[in-house]
Each structure stands twice: as C-alpha cells, then as structure tokens.
Amino acid sequence: MLTMLGPLQLHKPIVAAAGTAGTGWELGEVLDLQHLGGVTTKSITREPRLGNPPMRVAELPTGMVNAIGLANPGIAVFLKEHRPKLDVLGCKVIGSVAGADIDDYVFVAEALAASGLDAVECNVSCPNTADGRLFSDDPTRLRDLVAAVRAAIGTTPLLVKLPLDFQRISCAAQSAIDGGADILTLTNTVPGLAIDPDTRKPVLGNGAGGVSGPGIHPLVVRMVHDVYIHVAKPAGIPILGLGGIMQWRDAAAMMLAGASAVGVGTALFADPRRVIKINKGLERWVLSQGVESVQELVGAALMD
C-alpha cells in the first residue's frame, strides 16, 4: 500500500512511533521491518540522558503509562554505534530530536540530516521531562524553533510532534507550519497519573507519566480531524496520526479523520507483529470501499 506522507514515500501506511523501537534497528530483531513504512528513533539529545528513575512503564486497563524521561545515548554515541545499523532496515528512518533550547535541536537535527536519515522529527511535546513542552506551549518560540531546524537541515523532510491539547493545538499546528514543517505528528502521550492503592504511591518512579493506548484513541481522532479541517488541509500539510492504534479499524478511523499515515506505539509493546494484521485489514478495507488507494480515504469521514 504505497502511501505519500508529504515528501516521504512509504511502502506501508504504518510508522513505528518514537520511543517504541529503540534507536530503530532493535525492532528488526522481532519484526521484518518491511511491514512498516517507517521507523522513528527514540528522541536523541545533544548530550546523553539517563532518564527518569524506575519504574518507567506500567500497564493500564486501557493501555499503558510511561515516564522514560527521554533516556538516550546522546548524538555522538548514536551516530557512532547505532546509525550504521539503520541502512538495511527496509523502511524509512525518521530521527527524533529533543533538547532544552533551539541550539540543542539545531545541533542534533543537523547531525541526523547530515548522516542521511530520511527525515527528522522535532519532539516538542514530551510530558515526562521539565523541558519537554517548552516550545509547544508558546507559538512564537515554536515557530522560531521549527524555522531554525528547517534552515539547518535543508531539504530533509521535517516533522513536528505536537501534544494533545485542544485549547492550543490549532495555534501550535499553524506555528509549526509557518516555521517550515512538512508534516505534523499528532499526538504524543497524554499527561496522567496512576496510583497503586496498596502502597498509596504512584506506580512510576517519576510520579506522573504519559498515557497511551486505546483509551486515548477517540481523543486523538477528534484532534486529528479538527487540525485537518481547520489547519492542515488548507495548508496542504499531511498528518501522521498516532494514539491507541491497536487494530486496523483504529488506523482506518484515524485516516478517515485526516491522517495520511498512522503511527503505532503501544501495540508494538504488546505484540510487534500486530502491524502485519493492521496492514492486511487496511488492504481489505480499501478494497471494500471501492477505491484504488488508501490515500483516497484520507479525511473522507462523513460527518453530516
């Protein structure tokens, strides 16, 4: 199922979300990555980050909650030890970038683009670090950040990953586009808190964390639809939609709402091979709708 995500041509409409595939190549040990259109690395920062204290991940009845804290080896180690393993994955590779200021983002994004990755994604929406949403909460700073990264990486496709925030999302999406984003990634995990009744303490070492999984799916579908109608479609900018996609019907709903491709995260923790079933289900669905391409169904939800 050939899928166009802006300037990115994917051979499948499913992308592994950042933080769910390690630095990228690890997922290939349990799944033939040709079943994915792309893999997004964990967010890479200028210097190594140890992340938050354990526990970092906990299961919920409707998904999971995590507070990894952007743990990663830093850009120098990533380029030396992990980047060489990404050329044989059989799908596109998107390098996720995080940082504390514009210089951090520019430094890492420029290095990733220069290394030949297929695209760069600016993560400006992590709910589990002190600096995770410094830019997404300020439209002017967000536009300036994206513009600086855009200038640094040249023609390399640029995604901007935004938070689930109904009050700010339209403004944030427009700011990302104004700064030069090619693709909007919607959305990151949703801030939440899980408490163990027996210990009376949070289940995560960080206390609060980010909630993902099927429990947030309807919220993300709504946000994708709103951004598609009011911001992305008028600007001609595609959306990569992710949030609680566990089966093909979830992916189909996200695409009908306006996502050109979908990201999978929590499902990969449960069963990496689930993406095979999602692809097959989407293929049958496209045929049942009497269209030749899944792209013909993007934004085609009948809302009247």
N, C-alpha and C positions, 0 to 999 in steps of 0.2 A: 504494500500500500504506500506508494510514493506520496510524501507529504511535504509541502512547502511551508516552512516556518520563516517567513520573511526571506532573507538571503540564504537561509540554511535549507538545503535539500536533504530530507530524511527519508530513508527507505522504509521506515515504520513510523507511525504517529506517536510512539511512546518514548519518553525520555526518563532515564533514572534521575531522580531529584538529588540535589546536592546534599551530602551528608549520609546518603544511603548506600553509596557504592565505594566507600573509602576514598582513596585518591584516584579511583577509576578502574584500574586493572584488576583489583581484588575480586570484583563481582564476576569477572570472567572465569573464576575458578569453580563457580557453581551454576553458571548460565552461559550458553552460547550468545554472545552479545549481538549477534546478527538479528536477534529477536527484538532488539531495541533500535530506535532511530538515533539515539544519542545517550551518552553518559555524562553527568555533571560531577566534577570532582567535589570533594569536601571543600569548604571555604578555606583558601590559603591566605595567610597573612605575611607581612614583611618579616617578622621575627617568629620563632616558634611559640606556640601557646600550649600550655599544659591542659587547659580546660577546667571544668568545674570538678569538685570532689564527687566521689561515688556516694550513692547510686546515681547513675546518669540517665538510665532508661527504666521505665516501668510500664507494665501493661495496664490498660483500662478496659472496661466493658465495651467501649465504643472506639477503641484504637490504642493509642499509647501517649505517654508524656515523656519528654526528654529535656535534659539540660546539659548537653555535651559541653557547651561553652566554647565552641569553635576550636577545639583541640586540633592542632595540625603541626607538621614539622617545620613550617616556615618555607619561604620561597626558594632559598638556596638549596636546602635538602630535597625539596620537591623536584626541582629541576635536575638535580644530580642523580637521585635514586628512583624516582617514580616516573618522571616524564619519558624516559626512554622506553618504558613498558606500554605506552599508550598508542603507539603507532600501528599495532596489529590487532586492535580490538574489533574491527569490522563494523564500527559505527562512528558517528561524530563524537568528538570530545569537547565539552564545554568546561572551561576553567572558572570556578567560582572564586571571587575575590572579596575579602573583608579587610577592614582597617579602622584605625582610630581617627584618621584625618585624610584629607584629599591627597596629600603626598603619599601616604601609605597605599591607597587604592591605585594611584597612578603608577607607582613603582612596581607593584605586583602585576597589575593588568598589562603593563608594557612588557614585562618579562614573559608572561604567559603568551601574549600575542607573538612576540618575537620567537618563541620556541616552536611556533607553528600549530598551536591548538586551533580548532575550528571556530571557536567563539569564546567570548568572555562574558561572565555574568557577575554583575555587581550585587552583592548581598547587602542590602541596606535595611534589612527587616528582621534580623535575629533577635528573638525576645529573651535570650538567655545570657546576654553579656551587657555590661554597662554602656558600651558604645555601639550596640547593635542597631539602634534606631535613631542615631544622632542626625542622620540625613533624611530619612523618610518622614520625619515629623516636621521638617522645615522645607517648604517648597523651593525657596531660593537657594538654600545650601544644596538641596538635591540636584537642582538644575546645574549649579556650578560644578558639583562633583561629576555628574554624568558628562558634562561638556569637557572637563579636564581629561577624563578617561577616554572619551571619544577622540580627542586630539592626540592622545598618546598612542592609541592602538591602530590608528589609521582606518583601513577598510575592514578590519576584522569585525565580524558581527558582534553587536553588543546587546546583551540582555540586562534588564534591571529587575531585581526581585523585590516586590513590594509587600507590605503587610496586609493582613485582613483588618481593615479599618474603614468602615462605611462612611465616617464623617470626613476623612481626609483623602480617600482613595482617588477620587476624580482629580483633585488638585495635584496629588502626588504623581499620578499617571501622566497628566499633562506636562508637569515639570520634567519628568524623565524623557518624554518625547521631545520637549523643547531643547533639552540638553544633548539630544542626538541618539537616544535609544532606538535600536532596530526592532526590539521585541520586548514585551512586558511579560514578566513571570508573576503569576498570581496563583497562589499566595504562599507565604511562609506559615509556620506553625502558629497557633493561636495561644496567647498567654493564658496559663491556667495553673491551678494548684491542686495536688492530690495529697490527702492526709490519711495516714494509717490510724484507724480508730483504736487499735490495740496499744500502739506506742504513743498515740496522740501527737505524732510528729509527721512532717512532710515525708513522703516516700522518696523524694530526691534529695541528694546532698546539698543541692543549691537552694532548696526550698521550692520556689516556683519553677515552672518549666514551660515548654511549648507543647500544646496538644495537637495531635494529628490523627488521621484515620477517618473512618466513615462518619463519625459524629460531627465533623466539621464540613462534610461534603455539601449539604444543601446551602450552607452559608457561602462557600466559595463559588458555587454555581450562580448564586444571586449576584455576587460581586463581579464575577466574570461577565455576566450578562449586562450589568449596569455600565461597567467600563467599556465593554464592546460597543454598546449602543451610543453612549454619550462622548466617548473619547477616542478609543482605538479605531473603530470603523471609519469615522470621519477623517482621521489622520492617516489611514491606510497602514496601521501598525498591527501586527499579529500578536496574539496572546498565547503563551504557554500556560495552560491551566493545571494546577495541581492542588489536591486536597481530598483525601479519602477515596481515591480510586482503587477499588478492590476487585471489580469485575467489569466486563465490557459495557454493561448498561450505565455504570458510573462515568466511564470515558465518553460514551455516546452523549449523555446528558451535558457533560462539560463542553463538548464540541458544539452541540446544538445551541448552547448558551453563548458561544462566540469564541471558544478556544480553537486555534488552528492545529494544535498538538497538545498532548497531555503529559504531565509528569507523574511518576509513580514513586512513592516513598515508603510508607508504612507497609504496603503489600509486599515489598521486597524483603522486609524483615521477617514477615510471616512465611513467605514462600516465593523465592526469586523466580521460579518457573511459572508463577501465575501470569506473568506478562504474555506467555505463549497463548494461554486461554483467552486473555483480553484481546490479543490480535485476531485470533480466529473468530471471536464473537463479533468484533468490529467488521471483519470482512463479510460475514453473513448478513450483518445489519445493513451494510452499504448495498448489497445485492437486493435485499428485501425492500429497500427504499426506491429502487428503480433508477439509481444514479450510477455513474461510472467511477466516481472518485469520492473519497471521504471529504475532500475539500468542498464539494458542492453542498455539504450539510452543515458547514460551519456557520453558526448564527441563524440556523433555519428553524429555531423553535417557534411554534405557533402560539403566540401569547394572547391573541384576541379571544 
